[in-house]
Structures are given as C-alpha cells and as structure tokens.
Amino acid sequence: MSFDLDLKTVDPQSSWTEIWHLWTVIVPRRSINGQFVVGKVWRRHDGREWIYKKFTEFDGEEAA
C-alpha cells in the first residue's frame, strides 16, 4: 500500500483558494518606540493551510 505524500486535500479545490488577497497583520509585540508591529502580507488558502508572501509597497511615481 502506498500513499501520495504530495496530495494536499481529498476534495477538489475551490476557485477562491487560488486567489491572493492583501491582509493586515498585527504582531502582539511592541517595537522599540512602544507601538505594535503592523504590516501587510499577501495571503491565500491552499485548502489545508494559509500561505503568506511578503508584500512590498512601491511608489507609483518611481515605477513610471
């Protein structure tokens, strides 16, 4: 008997699982100046767990 270790889920994935959305993260830790650590990440669900990617902001004028 063999198992497919690459198999993520038994059910077919929903279409929303392939969509990345911007998520604001607040880390329950204080920075040096006493404020909470806040940031944004890209996030999507693969049917089993959340996957996160770094979000890098850019200035529209610099991109032109």
C-alpha positions, 0 to 999 in steps of 0.5 A, a space after each residue: 500500500 502506498 500513499 501520495 505524500 504530495 496530495 494536499 486535500 481529498 476534495 477538489 479545490 475551490 476557485 477562491 483558494 487560488 486567489 491572493 488577497 492583501 491582509 493586515 497583520 498585527 504582531 502582539 509585540 511592541 517595537 522599540 518606540 512602544 507601538 505594535 508591529 503592523 504590516 501587510 502580507 499577501 495571503 491565500 488558502 491552499 485548502 489545508 493551510 494559509 500561505 503568506 508572501 511578503 508584500 512590498 509597497 512601491 511608489 507609483 511615481 518611481 515605477 513610471 
